[in-house]
Amino acid sequence: MADSLYERIYEIVRRIPEGTVATYGQIAAMSGIPRGARQVGYAMAALGRGRPRPDVPWHRVVNAKGESSIGEEQIVRLQAEGIQFDENDRINLKIFGWDGMEEIWA
């Protein structure tokens, strides 16, 4: 069951365009698991534990505050895509946030 849930999560994360981010909670809602942000976090963490998936842009998933939950590698990747961090190391989700709901439900 976790495999199919993770695949559903990965499918949505693959749709996040370069230069934008989505939150764990947003991906959870799009995956049909409301209040499942932690599950999305587990799915992202699984990519580093025996599930290497270069086709899943894990670095585009951030916490609800627009902060990196993973660390320096994530920040470097996001900055390389043109995403800017403010003086508090946060991303302005109004500028760089992905609103993919229309695409998902289309």
Buried (B, 14 or more C-beta within 10 A) or exposed (E): EEEEBBEBBBEBBEBBEEEBBBBBBBBBBBBEBEEBBEBBBBBBEBBEEEEEBEEBBBBBBBBEEBBBBBEEEBBEBBEEBEBEBEEEEBBEBEEBBBEBEEEEEE
